[in-house]
Amino acid sequence: MSDKASKNKTKSERLYDRIVEAHAVSMLESQKKIKTLYSYERIKGEGWGFFVNVETKEMIKITLGRQVYRITETPDKYGRHIVSAENQVIFVPQHLIEDIGYN
């Protein structure tokens, strides 16, 4: 990104860019440590579901039945995993994640 374009961004936009970059770097570092090959997974159901976005803490609409990529290995204290779905990072309850095997 050019210096001119970065100067036109607001302080909150620059902060958001730094957070996203740090999150991406930490994800890459954690993926290097993981030696387990996970099978493909999807969110159970059909139609639409509403889930909490990890970054914005807002409810977002996600297509059910879509393939997801699990980011966390173990669920949090509320029984939710962090997954990546439709270019969003969201919390999904463990009981809604369905294993669909290897491709």
BAFI-3210 file (N, C-alpha, C; in Angstrom, 3 decimals, decimal comma, padded with zeros to 6 digits):
// residues 103
n [1|2|3|4|5|6|7|8|9|10|11|12|13|14|15|16|17|18|19|20|21|22|23|24|25|26|27|28|29|30|31|32|33|34|35|36|37|38|39|40|41|42|43|44|45|46|47|48|49|50|51|52|53|54|55|56|57|58|59|60|61|62|63|64|65|66|67|68|69|70|71|72|73|74|75|76|77|78|79|80|81|82|83|84|85|86|87|88|89|90|91|92|93|94|95|96|97|98|99|100|101|102|103]
n.u [000,842|000,545|002,181|000,621|-002,008|-002,259|-002,174|-004,625|-006,388|-008,467|-007,795|-008,940|-009,300|-006,643|-005,816|-007,495|-006,498|-003,928|-004,611|-005,866|-003,702|-001,929|-003,450|-003,555|-000,844|-000,421|-002,137|-000,859|001,559|000,602|-000,431|001,850|002,792|000,918|000,551|-001,344|-003,584|-006,594|-009,899|-012,393|-014,913|-018,263|-020,937|-023,759|-027,039|-029,494|-030,159|-030,056|-027,964|-027,275|-024,380|-021,807|-019,460|-016,018|-014,210|-015,699|-017,771|-020,424|-023,610|-023,759|-024,962|-024,767|-024,406|-025,805|-024,548|-022,315|-018,828|-016,399|-013,474|-011,800|-010,365|-009,598|-008,447|-009,597|-012,753|-014,043|-014,897|-017,624|-018,307|-017,795|-016,258|-013,728|-014,102|-013,434|-015,467|-017,004|-015,342|-015,290|-014,547|-015,776|-017,688|-018,715|-020,978|-019,886|-021,521|-022,735|-020,904|-020,023|-018,403|-017,169|-015,429|-012,518|-011,314]
n.v [-001,163|002,213|005,135|007,404|006,417|005,166|007,354|008,513|006,966|006,508|006,736|004,558|002,758|002,215|000,990|-001,250|-002,552|-003,225|-005,016|-007,081|-007,913|-008,812|-010,888|-012,611|-013,277|-014,586|-016,754|-018,074|-018,761|-020,469|-022,492|-023,638|-025,006|-026,985|-030,349|-032,133|-033,500|-032,262|-033,413|-032,480|-030,113|-028,987|-026,619|-027,734|-028,181|-026,386|-023,555|-020,423|-019,182|-017,450|-016,083|-015,123|-012,697|-012,882|-010,734|-008,286|-008,641|-008,746|-009,993|-012,094|-013,183|-016,439|-018,964|-022,077|-025,432|-025,022|-025,488|-025,250|-023,944|-024,994|-023,138|-023,190|-025,779|-026,855|-026,362|-023,215|-021,999|-021,854|-023,792|-023,345|-023,234|-021,458|-020,608|-020,342|-019,041|-018,282|-016,010|-014,862|-014,731|-016,633|-017,552|-020,826|-023,135|-026,245|-028,499|-027,962|-028,321|-030,407|-033,345|-034,097|-035,766|-036,760|-035,288]
n.w [000,000|-000,739|000,678|000,520|000,297|002,781|004,481|004,055|005,433|008,316|011,859|013,208|011,084|010,378|012,750|012,742|010,432|011,372|013,428|011,983|010,408|012,408|013,443|011,226|010,974|013,419|013,063|010,941|012,199|014,197|012,627|011,616|013,805|014,247|013,714|013,034|010,686|009,739|009,092|006,630|007,527|008,304|008,867|010,494|009,094|007,070|004,983|006,616|009,250|012,314|013,650|015,999|015,155|015,590|015,604|015,428|017,200|016,477|015,346|012,556|009,356|008,156|005,695|006,248|006,223|004,731|004,027|006,586|008,221|010,917|013,505|016,188|018,377|020,649|022,302|023,670|027,016|026,770|025,006|022,299|019,081|017,268|013,990|010,463|008,029|005,000|004,525|007,036|010,515|012,988|015,967|016,619|017,963|019,322|018,893|016,479|014,497|011,948|010,972|007,792|006,576|004,572|001,563]
ca.u [000,000|001,363|002,107|-000,487|-003,259|-002,325|-002,444|-006,035|-007,177|-008,689|-007,035|-009,566|-009,017|-005,251|-005,784|-008,122|-005,538|-002,869|-005,180|-006,055|-002,376|-001,408|-004,244|-003,121|000,489|-000,540|-002,737|000,179|002,502|-000,031|-000,583|003,143|002,962|-000,049|001,003|-002,496|-004,369|-008,011|-010,828|-013,247|-016,052|-019,260|-021,936|-024,970|-028,284|-029,750|-030,675|-029,170|-027,777|-026,629|-023,264|-021,076|-018,175|-014,997|-013,547|-016,608|-018,750|-021,760|-024,237|-023,721|-025,703|-023,894|-025,108|-025,601|-024,171|-021,072|-017,587|-015,720|-012,124|-011,704|-009,124|-009,230|-008,458|-010,520|-013,761|-013,903|-015,689|-019,031|-018,485|-017,745|-014,985|-013,546|-013,959|-013,453|-016,526|-017,429|-014,452|-015,573|-014,075|-016,965|-017,855|-019,734|-021,078|-019,269|-022,513|-023,161|-019,828|-020,173|-017,267|-017,598|-014,377|-011,423|-011,641]
ca.v [000,000|003,417|006,022|008,334|005,718|004,916|008,622|008,837|006,122|007,030|006,055|003,257|001,876|001,771|000,062|-002,487|-003,201|-003,826|-006,165|-008,144|-008,399|-009,576|-012,119|-013,474|-013,771|-015,569|-017,953|-018,775|-019,350|-021,603|-023,569|-024,305|-025,869|-028,071|-031,447|-032,985|-033,209|-032,290|-033,717|-031,350|-029,941|-028,028|-026,257|-028,527|-027,501|-025,782|-022,188|-019,417|-019,167|-016,229|-016,392|-013,941|-012,428|-012,793|-009,431|-007,159|-009,043|-008,550|-011,176|-012,073|-014,265|-017,401|-020,072|-023,370|-026,488|-024,641|-025,979|-024,306|-024,300|-024,794|-022,468|-023,670|-027,226|-027,178|-025,307|-022,319|-022,419|-021,889|-024,893|-022,840|-023,199|-020,350|-021,161|-019,409|-019,400|-017,182|-014,873|-014,328|-015,535|-016,655|-018,573|-021,819|-024,168|-027,506|-029,469|-027,621|-028,627|-031,786|-033,882|-034,661|-036,658|-036,250|-035,156]
ca.w [000,000|-000,819|001,842|000,311|000,610|004,219|005,151|003,899|006,323|009,656|012,901|013,476|009,941|010,510|013,868|012,265|009,529|012,187|014,134|011,002|010,043|013,537|013,513|010,126|011,311|014,504|012,488|010,182|013,141|014,873|011,658|011,488|014,965|014,217|012,867|012,786|009,493|010,070|008,012|006,299|008,411|007,859|009,867|010,282|008,795|005,758|005,089|007,193|010,700|012,793|014,521|016,468|014,529|016,631|015,588|015,646|018,219|015,928|014,756|011,096|008,728|007,485|005,055|006,901|005,290|004,052|004,613|007,470|008,630|012,361|013,896|017,511|018,538|021,732|022,463|024,811|028,176|026,371|024,068|020,932|018,365|016,334|012,651|009,341|007,101|004,131|004,769|008,362|011,631|013,834|016,995|016,281|018,991|018,923|018,434|015,126|013,558|011,492|010,241|006,499|006,071|003,758|000,152]
c.u [000,892|001,179|000,918|-001,825|-003,377|-002,590|-003,917|-006,922|-007,342|-007,873|-007,617|-009,329|-007,587|-005,109|-006,373|-007,172|-004,421|-003,372|-005,337|-004,715|-001,784|-002,135|-003,790|-001,749|000,402|-001,174|-001,701|001,178|001,893|-000,214|000,722|003,344|002,052|000,413|-000,153|-003,206|-005,845|-008,827|-011,686|-014,455|-017,015|-020,174|-023,213|-026,143|-028,368|-030,312|-029,628|-029,081|-027,070|-025,591|-022,539|-019,734|-017,155|-014,428|-014,476|-017,620|-020,185|-022,286|-024,191|-024,429|-024,744|-024,756|-024,780|-025,299|-022,896|-019,866|-016,944|-014,326|-011,986|-010,349|-008,656|-009,325|-009,446|-011,527|-013,468|-014,823|-017,189|-019,316|-018,463|-016,328|-014,936|-013,293|-013,956|-014,495|-016,927|-016,661|-014,747|-014,959|-015,159|-016,855|-018,970|-019,781|-020,574|-020,294|-023,037|-022,091|-019,885|-018,959|-017,772|-016,509|-013,322|-011,832|-010,686]
c.v [001,231|004,262|006,969|007,693|005,480|006,200|008,991|008,004|006,792|006,225|004,677|002,281|001,361|000,758|-001,286|-003,243|-003,886|-005,062|-007,340|-008,748|-009,253|-010,909|-013,103|-014,076|-014,832|-016,861|-018,758|-019,450|-020,558|-022,770|-024,320|-025,308|-027,090|-029,137|-032,367|-032,542|-033,345|-032,668|-032,477|-031,315|-028,928|-027,703|-027,014|-027,635|-027,009|-024,389|-021,255|-019,598|-017,879|-016,602|-015,099|-013,856|-012,191|-011,383|-008,283|-007,395|-008,766|-009,869|-011,028|-013,307|-015,121|-018,500|-021,368|-024,421|-026,189|-025,218|-024,876|-024,831|-023,960|-024,185|-022,970|-025,194|-027,666|-026,045|-024,427|-022,779|-022,459|-022,978|-024,471|-022,953|-021,918|-020,982|-020,028|-019,911|-018,162|-015,886|-014,148|-015,262|-015,465|-017,715|-019,506|-022,851|-025,512|-028,484|-029,159|-027,908|-030,108|-032,186|-034,498|-035,491|-035,950|-036,225|-035,986]
c.w [000,000|000,438|001,739|000,684|002,108|005,000|005,072|004,816|007,683|010,653|013,174|012,333|009,998|011,640|013,449|011,346|010,313|012,922|013,184|010,614|011,159|013,675|012,428|010,429|012,399|013,999|011,722|011,115|013,831|013,908|011,457|012,621|014,917|013,226|012,474|011,509|009,854|008,845|007,756|007,224|007,818|009,022|009,530|009,916|007,368|005,977|005,660|008,700|011,083|013,841|014,880|015,759|015,641|016,721|015,960|016,749|017,778|015,383|013,236|010,558|007,904|006,890|005,787|005,843|004,529|004,782|005,441|007,780|010,105|012,690|015,260|017,581|019,612|021,884|023,672|025,942|027,881|025,337|022,611|020,375|017,549|014,978|011,632|008,354|006,318|004,418|006,073|009,393|012,690|014,927|016,546|017,405|018,463|018,356|017,027|014,077|013,228|010,666|008,932|005,838|005,245|002,293|-000,685]
res [m|s|d|k|a|s|k|n|k|t|k|s|e|r|l|y|d|r|i|v|e|a|h|a|v|s|m|l|e|s|q|k|k|i|k|t|l|y|s|y|e|r|i|k|g|e|g|w|g|f|f|v|n|v|e|t|k|e|m|i|k|i|t|l|g|r|q|v|y|r|i|t|e|t|p|d|k|y|g|r|h|i|v|s|a|e|n|q|v|i|f|v|p|q|h|l|i|e|d|i|g|y|n]
***
